[in-house]
C-alpha cells in the first residue's frame, strides 16, 4: 500500500511540474498561443497564430530554417537527431502554425531558438499577446528561463500520464487535462 501511495504522489508531483512548465512557457513566450504535452511520445507542441495566411514560399523557407537550425543546434549540444515537425493550417484570414518537438533532448535554449525563428519568418503577422518591450523585465526573463530548464529536466525523468493543454484567454494562462476517459461497462452482460 505504501508503494502505491508513493507512486501516486510521484505522479501527482510530476503532473504539477508539467502544468507549471506549460504555464512558464506561455508566460515567457507571448508568441505561443497554445502549448500541448502528449505523454505517449513525450512531445511538446507549440501553436502560433498569424493575422494573415502564410504563403507557401514563406512556409517552405520557415520549415527549411527550422529543421536546419534544430539539427545544427542538436549536433552542437547533444547527440542524436531530434524529432521536430511543423504543420500549418490556413484559413481565410489567419494561419495556425504548429511545431512539435520531443522533450528527450529539448532545452530551454532550443525553445528560444524556435521562437526567434517564428518571429523572423512570420514577422509582424505573428500574433503576440501583451508583449512588452524587449529587455523590460530582464531579471524576470532569466528566472523564467531557469524555471523552464529545470522543469524540462524533470519532465524527461518523470512518468507522465496526462495529456495537457495550456492556452491564453483574456490575459490569463489556463492549463487543462485533455485526457478523455474511456468508460467501459463492466457489469453489462450479453444474453
Buried (B, 14 or more C-beta within 10 A) or exposed (E): EEEEEEEEEEBEEBBEBBBBBBBBBBBBBBBBBBBBBBBEEBBBBBBBBBEEBBEEEBBEEBBEEBBEBBEEBBEEEEEEEBBBBBEBEBEEEBBBBBBBBBBBBBBBEBBBBBBEBBBEBBEEBBBBBEEEEEEEEEEEBEEBBEBBBBBBBBBEEBEBEBBBBBBBEEEEBBBEEEEEEEEEEEEEEEE
